[in-house]
Amino acid sequence: MIHTPGHASWLNQVEIFFSIIQKKVVSPNDLARLDQLSGILLAFADRYNQTARPFNWKYTAADLARLLDQITAHENPASLPQAA
């Protein structure tokens, strides 16, 4: 089993992109026809592709290592160092 953080969106860039579309395209518009939505989505995708930059991930490999150490310690208390 692989444990991922509760904020696992960092694993799925498509989920992040869809979230951006929801916030910037779908929610603020009240469209009566599907072809209107299609046109707005295509225009947004064209503009986004011209200005897009990589996401600045804040969850590091060290964060993951600490999480895995905590999970291991929780699942196997015998692996913890004994106090003298």
KEBALO-757469 format. One record per atom (N, C-alpha, C, O): residue in three letters; atom name; x negated, y negated, z negated; residue number from 1. Coordinates in steps of 0.2 Angstrom, whole numbers, plus 5000, padded with zeros to 4 digits. Example, Ala and Ser with C-alpha at 12.3 -4.5 7.8 and 13.67 -1.06 7.14 Angstrom:
! KEBALO-757469
("ALA" "N" (4934 5028 4961) 1) ("ALA" "CA" (4938 5022 4961) 1) ("ALA" "C" (4934 5016 4961) 1) ("ALA" "O" (4929 5017 4958) 1) ("SER" "N" (4936 5011 4965) 2) ("SER" "CA" (4932 5005 4964) 2) ("SER" "C" (4936 5000 4961) 2) ("SER" "O" (4933 4994 4960) 2) 
This chain:
! KEBALO-757469
("MET" "N" (4996 5006 5000) 1) ("MET" "CA" (5000 5000 5000) 1) ("MET" "C" (4996 4994 5000) 1) ("MET" "O" (4990 4994 4997) 1) ("ILE" "N" (4998 4989 5004) 2) ("ILE" "CA" (4994 4983 5004) 2) ("ILE" "C" (4998 4977 5001) 2) ("ILE" "O" (5004 4976 5003) 2) ("HIS" "N" (4996 4974 4996) 3) ("HIS" "CA" (5000 4968 4993) 3) ("HIS" "C" (4998 4962 4996) 3) ("HIS" "O" (4992 4960 4997) 3) ("THR" "N" (5003 4958 4998) 4) ("THR" "CA" (5002 4952 5001) 4) ("THR" "C" (5005 4946 4997) 4) ("THR" "O" (5010 4948 4993) 4) ("PRO" "N" (5003 4940 4997) 5) ("PRO" "CA" (5006 4935 4993) 5) ("PRO" "C" (5013 4934 4995) 5) ("PRO" "O" (5015 4935 5000) 5) ("GLY" "N" (5017 4931 4990) 6) ("GLY" "CA" (5024 4930 4991) 6) ("GLY" "C" (5025 4924 4997) 6) ("GLY" "O" (5030 4924 5000) 6) ("HIS" "N" (5020 4920 4998) 7) ("HIS" "CA" (5020 4915 5003) 7) ("HIS" "C" (5016 4918 5009) 7) ("HIS" "O" (5012 4915 5012) 7) ("ALA" "N" (5018 4924 5011) 8) ("ALA" "CA" (5014 4928 5017) 8) ("ALA" "C" (5015 4925 5024) 8) ("ALA" "O" (5013 4928 5028) 8) ("SER" "N" (5018 4919 5024) 9) ("SER" "CA" (5019 4916 5031) 9) ("SER" "C" (5012 4915 5034) 9) ("SER" "O" (5011 4915 5040) 9) ("TRP" "N" (5007 4914 5030) 10) ("TRP" "CA" (5000 4914 5033) 10) ("TRP" "C" (4998 4920 5037) 10) ("TRP" "O" (4994 4919 5041) 10) ("LEU" "N" (5002 4925 5036) 11) ("LEU" "CA" (5000 4931 5041) 11) ("LEU" "C" (5004 4931 5047) 11) ("LEU" "O" (5002 4935 5052) 11) ("ASN" "N" (5009 4926 5048) 12) ("ASN" "CA" (5013 4927 5054) 12) ("ASN" "C" (5014 4920 5057) 12) ("ASN" "O" (5018 4916 5055) 12) ("GLN" "N" (5009 4918 5062) 13) ("GLN" "CA" (5009 4912 5065) 13) ("GLN" "C" (5016 4910 5069) 13) ("GLN" "O" (5018 4904 5069) 13) ("VAL" "N" (5019 4915 5071) 14) ("VAL" "CA" (5025 4914 5075) 14) ("VAL" "C" (5031 4912 5070) 14) ("VAL" "O" (5035 4907 5072) 14) ("GLU" "N" (5031 4914 5064) 15) ("GLU" "CA" (5035 4912 5059) 15) ("GLU" "C" (5034 4905 5057) 15) ("GLU" "O" (5039 4901 5056) 15) ("ILE" "N" (5028 4903 5057) 16) ("ILE" "CA" (5027 4895 5056) 16) ("ILE" "C" (5029 4891 5062) 16) ("ILE" "O" (5032 4886 5061) 16) ("PHE" "N" (5028 4894 5068) 17) ("PHE" "CA" (5030 4890 5074) 17) ("PHE" "C" (5038 4889 5074) 17) ("PHE" "O" (5041 4884 5075) 17) ("PHE" "N" (5041 4895 5072) 18) ("PHE" "CA" (5049 4895 5072) 18) ("PHE" "C" (5051 4890 5067) 18) ("PHE" "O" (5056 4887 5067) 18) ("SER" "N" (5048 4890 5061) 19) ("SER" "CA" (5050 4885 5056) 19) ("SER" "C" (5049 4878 5058) 19) ("SER" "O" (5053 4874 5057) 19) ("ILE" "N" (5044 4876 5062) 20) ("ILE" "CA" (5043 4870 5065) 20) ("ILE" "C" (5048 4868 5070) 20) ("ILE" "O" (5051 4862 5069) 20) ("ILE" "N" (5050 4873 5074) 21) ("ILE" "CA" (5056 4872 5079) 21) ("ILE" "C" (5062 4870 5075) 21) ("ILE" "O" (5066 4866 5077) 21) ("GLN" "N" (5064 4874 5070) 22) ("GLN" "CA" (5070 4873 5066) 22) ("GLN" "C" (5070 4866 5063) 22) ("GLN" "O" (5075 4863 5063) 22) ("LYS" "N" (5065 4864 5060) 23) ("LYS" "CA" (5065 4857 5057) 23) ("LYS" "C" (5064 4852 5061) 23) ("LYS" "O" (5067 4846 5060) 23) ("LYS" "N" (5061 4852 5067) 24) ("LYS" "CA" (5060 4847 5072) 24) ("LYS" "C" (5065 4847 5078) 24) ("LYS" "O" (5066 4841 5081) 24) ("VAL" "N" (5068 4852 5079) 25) ("VAL" "CA" (5072 4853 5085) 25) ("VAL" "C" (5079 4855 5084) 25) ("VAL" "O" (5084 4851 5086) 25) ("VAL" "N" (5080 4860 5081) 26) ("VAL" "CA" (5087 4863 5080) 26) ("VAL" "C" (5091 4859 5075) 26) ("VAL" "O" (5096 4857 5076) 26) ("SER" "N" (5088 4858 5069) 27) ("SER" "CA" (5092 4855 5063) 27) ("SER" "C" (5094 4848 5065) 27) ("SER" "O" (5100 4846 5063) 27) ("PRO" "N" (5090 4844 5068) 28) ("PRO" "CA" (5092 4837 5068) 28) ("PRO" "C" (5097 4836 5074) 28) ("PRO" "O" (5099 4830 5075) 28) ("ASN" "N" (5098 4841 5078) 29) ("ASN" "CA" (5102 4840 5084) 29) ("ASN" "C" (5109 4843 5084) 29) ("ASN" "O" (5109 4849 5081) 29) ("ASP" "N" (5114 4840 5087) 30) ("ASP" "CA" (5120 4843 5087) 30) ("ASP" "C" (5122 4844 5094) 30) ("ASP" "O" (5125 4840 5098) 30) ("LEU" "N" (5121 4850 5097) 31) ("LEU" "CA" (5121 4851 5104) 31) ("LEU" "C" (5128 4855 5106) 31) ("LEU" "O" (5129 4860 5102) 31) ("ALA" "N" (5131 4853 5111) 32) ("ALA" "CA" (5137 4856 5113) 32) ("ALA" "C" (5136 4862 5117) 32) ("ALA" "O" (5140 4867 5118) 32) ("ARG" "N" (5131 4862 5121) 33) ("ARG" "CA" (5130 4868 5126) 33) ("ARG" "C" (5123 4871 5125) 33) ("ARG" "O" (5118 4868 5123) 33) ("LEU" "N" (5123 4877 5127) 34) ("LEU" "CA" (5116 4881 5127) 34) ("LEU" "C" (5111 4878 5131) 34) ("LEU" "O" (5105 4878 5129) 34) ("ASP" "N" (5113 4876 5137) 35) ("ASP" "CA" (5108 4873 5142) 35) ("ASP" "C" (5105 4867 5139) 35) ("ASP" "O" (5099 4865 5140) 35) ("GLN" "N" (5108 4863 5135) 36) ("GLN" "CA" (5105 4857 5131) 36) ("GLN" "C" (5100 4859 5127) 36) ("GLN" "O" (5094 4857 5126) 36) ("LEU" "N" (5101 4864 5123) 37) ("LEU" "CA" (5096 4867 5118) 37) ("LEU" "C" (5090 4870 5122) 37) ("LEU" "O" (5085 4869 5119) 37) ("SER" "N" (5092 4873 5127) 38) ("SER" "CA" (5086 4876 5131) 38) ("SER" "C" (5081 4871 5133) 38) ("SER" "O" (5075 4871 5133) 38) ("GLY" "N" (5084 4865 5136) 39) ("GLY" "CA" (5080 4860 5139) 39) ("GLY" "C" (5076 4857 5133) 39) ("GLY" "O" (5070 4855 5134) 39) ("ILE" "N" (5079 4855 5127) 40) ("ILE" "CA" (5076 4852 5122) 40) ("ILE" "C" (5070 4857 5119) 40) ("ILE" "O" (5064 4855 5118) 40) ("LEU" "N" (5071 4863 5119) 41) ("LEU" "CA" (5066 4868 5117) 41) ("LEU" "C" (5060 4868 5121) 41) ("LEU" "O" (5055 4869 5119) 41) ("LEU" "N" (5062 4869 5128) 42) ("LEU" "CA" (5056 4869 5133) 42) ("LEU" "C" (5052 4863 5133) 42) ("LEU" "O" (5046 4863 5133) 42) ("ALA" "N" (5056 4857 5132) 43) ("ALA" "CA" (5052 4851 5132) 43) ("ALA" "C" (5048 4850 5125) 43) ("ALA" "O" (5042 4848 5126) 43) ("PHE" "N" (5050 4853 5120) 44) ("PHE" "CA" (5046 4853 5113) 44) ("PHE" "C" (5040 4857 5114) 44) ("PHE" "O" (5035 4855 5112) 44) ("ALA" "N" (5041 4863 5117) 45) ("ALA" "CA" (5036 4868 5118) 45) ("ALA" "C" (5030 4865 5122) 45) ("ALA" "O" (5024 4866 5121) 45) ("ASP" "N" (5032 4862 5128) 46) ("ASP" "CA" (5027 4858 5132) 46) ("ASP" "C" (5023 4853 5128) 46) ("ASP" "O" (5017 4853 5128) 46) ("ARG" "N" (5027 4849 5124) 47) ("ARG" "CA" (5023 4844 5121) 47) ("ARG" "C" (5019 4847 5115) 47) ("ARG" "O" (5013 4844 5114) 47) ("TYR" "N" (5022 4851 5111) 48) ("TYR" "CA" (5018 4855 5106) 48) ("TYR" "C" (5012 4858 5108) 48) ("TYR" "O" (5007 4857 5105) 48) ("ASN" "N" (5012 4861 5114) 49) ("ASN" "CA" (5006 4864 5117) 49) ("ASN" "C" (5001 4860 5119) 49) ("ASN" "O" (4995 4861 5119) 49) ("GLN" "N" (5002 4853 5120) 50) ("GLN" "CA" (4998 4848 5122) 50) ("GLN" "C" (4994 4845 5116) 50) ("GLN" "O" (4988 4843 5116) 50) ("THR" "N" (4998 4845 5110) 51) ("THR" "CA" (4995 4842 5104) 51) ("THR" "C" (4993 4847 5098) 51) ("THR" "O" (4991 4845 5093) 51) ("ALA" "N" (4995 4853 5099) 52) ("ALA" "CA" (4994 4858 5094) 52) ("ALA" "C" (4987 4859 5092) 52) ("ALA" "O" (4982 4859 5096) 52) ("ARG" "N" (4986 4860 5085) 53) ("ARG" "CA" (4979 4861 5082) 53) ("ARG" "C" (4980 4867 5078) 53) ("ARG" "O" (4985 4869 5076) 53) ("PRO" "N" (4974 4871 5077) 54) ("PRO" "CA" (4975 4876 5072) 54) ("PRO" "C" (4977 4874 5065) 54) ("PRO" "O" (4976 4869 5063) 54) ("PHE" "N" (4981 4879 5062) 55) ("PHE" "CA" (4983 4878 5055) 55) ("PHE" "C" (4977 4878 5051) 55) ("PHE" "O" (4973 4882 5051) 55) ("ASN" "N" (4978 4874 5045) 56) ("ASN" "CA" (4972 4873 5040) 56) ("ASN" "C" (4975 4878 5035) 56) ("ASN" "O" (4978 4876 5030) 56) ("TRP" "N" (4972 4884 5035) 57) ("TRP" "CA" (4974 4889 5030) 57) ("TRP" "C" (4971 4887 5023) 57) ("TRP" "O" (4965 4886 5023) 57) ("LYS" "N" (4975 4888 5018) 58) ("LYS" "CA" (4972 4886 5011) 58) ("LYS" "C" (4971 4893 5007) 58) ("LYS" "O" (4968 4893 5002) 58) ("TYR" "N" (4974 4898 5010) 59) ("TYR" "CA" (4973 4905 5006) 59) ("TYR" "C" (4967 4908 5009) 59) ("TYR" "O" (4967 4910 5015) 59) ("THR" "N" (4962 4909 5005) 60) ("THR" "CA" (4955 4911 5007) 60) ("THR" "C" (4954 4918 5006) 60) ("THR" "O" (4958 4922 5002) 60) ("ALA" "N" (4949 4921 5008) 61) ("ALA" "CA" (4947 4928 5007) 61) ("ALA" "C" (4946 4929 5000) 61) ("ALA" "O" (4947 4934 4997) 61) ("ALA" "N" (4943 4924 4997) 62) ("ALA" "CA" (4942 4924 4989) 62) ("ALA" "C" (4948 4924 4985) 62) ("ALA" "O" (4949 4928 4980) 62) ("ASP" "N" (4953 4921 4988) 63) ("ASP" "CA" (4960 4921 4984) 63) ("ASP" "C" (4962 4928 4985) 63) ("ASP" "O" (4965 4931 4980) 63) ("LEU" "N" (4962 4931 4991) 64) ("LEU" "CA" (4964 4938 4992) 64) ("LEU" "C" (4960 4943 4987) 64) ("LEU" "O" (4963 4947 4984) 64) ("ALA" "N" (4954 4942 4987) 65) ("ALA" "CA" (4950 4946 4983) 65) ("ALA" "C" (4952 4946 4975) 65) ("ALA" "O" (4952 4951 4972) 65) ("ARG" "N" (4953 4940 4973) 66) ("ARG" "CA" (4955 4939 4966) 66) ("ARG" "C" (4962 4942 4965) 66) ("ARG" "O" (4963 4946 4960) 66) ("LEU" "N" (4967 4941 4970) 67) ("LEU" "CA" (4973 4945 4969) 67) ("LEU" "C" (4973 4952 4969) 67) ("LEU" "O" (4976 4956 4965) 67) ("LEU" "N" (4968 4955 4973) 68) ("LEU" "CA" (4968 4962 4973) 68) ("LEU" "C" (4964 4965 4967) 68) ("LEU" "O" (4966 4970 4964) 68) ("ASP" "N" (4960 4961 4964) 69) ("ASP" "CA" (4957 4963 4957) 69) ("ASP" "C" (4962 4963 4952) 69) ("ASP" "O" (4962 4967 4948) 69) ("GLN" "N" (4966 4958 4952) 70) ("GLN" "CA" (4972 4957 4947) 70) ("GLN" "C" (4976 4963 4948) 70) ("GLN" "O" (4978 4966 4943) 70) ("ILE" "N" (4978 4965 4954) 71) ("ILE" "CA" (4983 4971 4955) 71) ("ILE" "C" (4979 4977 4953) 71) ("ILE" "O" (4982 4981 4950) 71) ("THR" "N" (4973 4978 4954) 72) ("THR" "CA" (4969 4984 4952) 72) ("THR" "C" (4969 4985 4945) 72) ("THR" "O" (4970 4990 4942) 72) ("ALA" "N" (4968 4979 4941) 73) ("ALA" "CA" (4967 4979 4934) 73) ("ALA" "C" (4974 4981 4931) 73) ("ALA" "O" (4975 4984 4926) 73) ("HIS" "N" (4979 4978 4934) 74) ("HIS" "CA" (4986 4980 4932) 74) ("HIS" "C" (4988 4987 4933) 74) ("HIS" "O" (4991 4990 4929) 74) ("GLU" "N" (4986 4990 4939) 75) ("GLU" "CA" (4988 4997 4940) 75) ("GLU" "C" (4984 5002 4937) 75) ("GLU" "O" (4986 5008 4936) 75) ("ASN" "N" (4977 5000 4935) 76) ("ASN" "CA" (4973 5004 4932) 76) ("ASN" "C" (4969 5001 4926) 76) ("ASN" "O" (4964 4999 4927) 76) ("PRO" "N" (4973 5000 4920) 77) ("PRO" "CA" (4970 4997 4915) 77) ("PRO" "C" (4963 5000 4912) 77) ("PRO" "O" (4959 4997 4909) 77) ("ALA" "N" (4962 5006 4914) 78) ("ALA" "CA" (4956 5010 4912) 78) ("ALA" "C" (4950 5007 4915) 78) ("ALA" "O" (4944 5008 4913) 78) ("SER" "N" (4951 5003 4921) 79) ("SER" "CA" (4945 5001 4925) 79) ("SER" "C" (4943 4994 4922) 79) ("SER" "O" (4938 4991 4924) 79) ("LEU" "N" (4946 4991 4917) 80) ("LEU" "CA" (4944 4985 4913) 80) ("LEU" "C" (4939 4986 4909) 80) ("LEU" "O" (4938 4991 4906) 80) ("PRO" "N" (4934 4981 4908) 81) ("PRO" "CA" (4928 4982 4904) 81) ("PRO" "C" (4931 4982 4897) 81) ("PRO" "O" (4935 4978 4895) 81) ("GLN" "N" (4928 4987 4893) 82) ("GLN" "CA" (4930 4987 4886) 82) ("GLN" "C" (4926 4982 4881) 82) ("GLN" "O" (4920 4981 4882) 82) ("ALA" "N" (4930 4979 4877) 83) ("ALA" "CA" (4927 4974 4872) 83) ("ALA" "C" (4923 4978 4867) 83) ("ALA" "O" (4924 4983 4865) 83) ("ALA" "N" (4917 4975 4865) 84) ("ALA" "CA" (4912 4978 4861) 84) ("ALA" "C" (4914 4976 4854) 84) ("ALA" "O" (4911 4979 4849) 84) 
